[in-house]
Amino acid sequence: ALGVTVTASGCNGTGNVNVPVTAIPTAPTITGNTNLCVGGGLTLTASAGYTSYQWSKDGNPLVGETAQTYTKAGLVAG
């Protein structure tokens, strides 16, 4: 419980407030093929047990890539 003092119209009141705390989720484990070739494909899978997924590249979300598995065909250099 968190102690709180409230002042309203010159009157003070003190009490306790219960503040729910949600634990920070653990990062998923990502598995997939690591030997990549130009023209080949990439498949990454996040561990199960999460209510949602969002794949991103360079910190930017990949639009529509919200499945547990991400697949990219036809890799290019660079």
Backbone as a ProteinNet text record, in pm:
[ID]
protein_1_A
[PRIMARY]
ALGVTVTASGCNGTGNVNVPVTAIPTAPTITGNTNLCVGGGLTLTASAGYTSYQWSKDGNPLVGETAQTYTKAGLVAG
[TERTIARY]
84.9	0	88.2	39.5	110.2	39.6	111.9	53.1	28.4	-88.6	-126.2	-186.9	-149.3	-213.8	-283.6	-411.4	-492.2	-534.7	-519.1	-565.5	-674.7	-792.5	-905.2	-976.7	-994.5	-1062.4	-1001.2	-867.1	-798.7	-798.4	-859.3	-863.4	-770.7	-700.7	-609.8	-669.6	-645.9	-685.9	-572.7	-546.1	-438	-494.8	-444.5	-490	-392.9	-427.6	-344.9	-417.8	-340.2	-393.6	-317.8	-388.8	-324.3	-298.3	-173	-132.6	-88.1	-163.4	-121.4	6.2	94.5	219.9	223.2	244.6	254.2	401.2	442.2	581.6	614.8	736.9	784.6	803.8	748	762.4	907.4	942.1	1075.5	1078.9	1194.7	1210.5	1196	1131.4	1118.7	1253.2	1263.6	1379.5	1350.2	1442.7	1426.5	1515.7	1456.8	1533.7	1511.2	1606	1590.3	1720.2	1713.9	1832.5	1933	2060.8	2165	2262.2	2255.8	2339.7	2258.1	2273.5	2191.4	2269.9	2201.1	2259.9	2172.1	2236.3	2160	2065.8	1939.8	1838.9	1768.7	1826	1767.1	1658.4	1620.9	1514.4	1555.8	1476.6	1498.6	1369.8	1379.1	1263.4	1306	1235.9	1261.6	1135.6	1150.8	1036.5	1063.6	966.6	974.6	912.5	959.9	904.5	755.9	684	539.3	506.6	380.6	334	308.2	317.6	292	157.2	91.1	-41.1	-31.5	84.3	99.9	248.1	273.2	409.2	415.9	533.2	555.7	702.3	726.1	862.4	902	1031.5	1079.9	1221.1	1260.1	1393.8	1450.3	1570.7	1636	1546.4	1470.7	1385.7	1252.4	1226	1100.4	1012	884.3	794.6	778.5	778.6	748.8	596.9	535.4	389.5	332.2	233.6	164.5	236	355.7	433.6	409.7	296.1	255.5	232.1	284	271.6	392	383	493.3	615.2	592.5	700.5	708.7	830.9	856	934.1	886.7	954.3	980	1099.4	1137.1	1207.2	1149.7	1210.4	1291.6	1379.4	1455.5	1542.9	1630	1717.4	1810.7	1839.2	1932.3	2049.2	2161.2	2279.5	2255.7	2311	2304.1	2197.5
-118.4	0	123	226.8	352.9	457.9	525.6	630	755.6	817	934.6	1038.4	1165.5	1275.8	1362.1	1391.6	1470.6	1599.5	1712.8	1841.1	1893.2	1920	1974	2077.2	2196.4	2304.9	2328.1	2320.2	2348	2233.9	2121.1	2006.6	1897.5	1833.5	1725.2	1590.7	1493.9	1356.7	1264.5	1164.9	1070.9	930.3	851.5	714.4	633.3	511.5	421.8	386.3	372.3	334.1	211.1	110.4	-7.6	19.3	7.4	30.9	-102.3	-154.2	-282	-264.1	-359.8	-357.2	-480.1	-456.1	-564.5	-589.1	-712.1	-747.6	-724.1	-682.3	-664.4	-802.9	-826.2	-960	-988.3	-1114.5	-1152.8	-1147.1	-1120.5	-1116.1	-1256.5	-1269.8	-1403.1	-1453.5	-1582.8	-1643.5	-1650.1	-1604.1	-1604.6	-1713.4	-1802.5	-1907.2	-1896.7	-1947.8	-1946.9	-1982.2	-1979.4	-2012.8	-1897.7	-1931.4	-1829.3	-1830.9	-1931.8	-1937	-1882.3	-1752.4	-1685.4	-1664.8	-1675	-1652.9	-1555.4	-1473.3	-1383.6	-1467.8	-1426.7	-1500.4	-1605.6	-1638.3	-1738.5	-1678.2	-1750.5	-1705.2	-1702	-1631.2	-1617.7	-1653.9	-1735.7	-1768	-1755.3	-1668.8	-1649.8	-1683.5	-1748.3	-1784.4	-1738.9	-1667.6	-1625.5	-1733.3	-1743	-1843.2	-1817.8	-1924.8	-1918.6	-1860.1	-1826	-1782.4	-1634.1	-1559.1	-1415.7	-1388	-1281.3	-1250.3	-1178.3	-1117.2	-1050.9	-1046.1	-1027.2	-1019.5	-902.1	-837.3	-734.2	-741.4	-778.7	-785.6	-646.3	-613	-483.2	-495.6	-396	-390.3	-252.8	-247.7	-122	-35.9	-99.9	-27.9	16.8	-13.4	26.4	-95.9	-89.3	-203.7	-240.5	-370.8	-419.4	-433.4	-352.6	-346.6	-484.2	-525.3	-651	-774.7	-759.3	-875.3	-894.5	-957	-972.5	-1118.9	-1211.1	-1353.6	-1397.7	-1513.4	-1568.1	-1595.3	-1624.2	-1653.6	-1545.5	-1504.9	-1407	-1476.8	-1464	-1524.6	-1418.1	-1417.5	-1324.1	-1405.2	-1406.4	-1478.1	-1380.8	-1434.7	-1354.3	-1248.3	-1288.7	-1192.6	-1125.8	-997.7	-921.6	-875	-844.6	-797.1	-655.4	-627.6	-490.7	-479
0	0	0	-60.3	-74.3	10.2	100.9	184.2	102.2	119.6	42	135.5	115.4	186	82.9	107.1	14.8	84.1	15	67.8	-24.1	32.1	-44.7	41.9	-10.2	61.7	199.1	208.8	333.5	432.7	402.6	493.6	443.1	534.8	498.5	535.7	454.4	483.1	444.4	524.9	498.7	491.5	399.5	386	304.5	276.9	197	68.2	-35.6	-166.3	-212.8	-257.9	-317	-464	-504.2	-642.3	-700.8	-799.6	-858.4	-941.3	-931.5	-1006.4	-1096.2	-1224.4	-1321.1	-1352	-1344.2	-1371.4	-1518.7	-1543.5	-1680.8	-1741.7	-1860.7	-1919.9	-1959.8	-1961	-2006.7	-2158.9	-2212	-2357.1	-2413.5	-2530.3	-2590.1	-2642.4	-2657	-2721.3	-2870.2	-2951.1	-3096.6	-3154.2	-3234.7	-3301.6	-3451.8	-3528.5	-3673.3	-3742.5	-3875.9	-3953.8	-3947	-3930.2	-3918.6	-4035.9	-4120.7	-4240.2	-4356.1	-4382.6	-4483.7	-4611.7	-4725.2	-4856.1	-4933.4	-5018.6	-5105.2	-5189.5	-5196.6	-5271.3	-5187.8	-5073.6	-4985.6	-4898.4	-4796	-4708.9	-4563.3	-4487	-4343.6	-4272.2	-4169.1	-4085.6	-3940.5	-3866	-3723.6	-3646.1	-3532	-3448.6	-3305.8	-3248.2	-3108.9	-3021.2	-2898.8	-2808	-2783.1	-2753.1	-2732.3	-2595.5	-2576.9	-2446.6	-2434.5	-2541.7	-2540	-2605.2	-2562.7	-2618.4	-2752	-2782.6	-2912.8	-2949	-3076.1	-3128.9	-3225.6	-3236.7	-3337.1	-3376.6	-3501.9	-3552.5	-3600.2	-3581.2	-3625.9	-3680.8	-3758.9	-3817.8	-3787.3	-3733.6	-3697.4	-3608	-3518	-3424.5	-3480	-3607.2	-3670.7	-3691.8	-3649.1	-3667	-3814.1	-3843	-3977.8	-3986.7	-4070.5	-4081.9	-4114.2	-4034.8	-4059	-4009.1	-3953.5	-3907.1	-3757.6	-3725.4	-3585.7	-3546.8	-3627.3	-3595.4	-3511.7	-3452.9	-3374.1	-3461.8	-3590.8	-3684.9	-3791.8	-3824.2	-3930.8	-4040.9	-4165.2	-4280	-4384.9	-4439.4	-4546.7	-4655.1	-4774	-4887.5	-4971.4	-5054.2	-5150.6	-5087.3	-4995.8	-4929.1	-5028.1	-5003.6	-5086.8	-5001.8	-5063.5	-4991.9	-4940.9	-4822.5	-4768.2	-4672.1
[MASK]
++++++++++++++++++++++++++++++++++++++++++++++++++++++++++++++++++++++++++++++

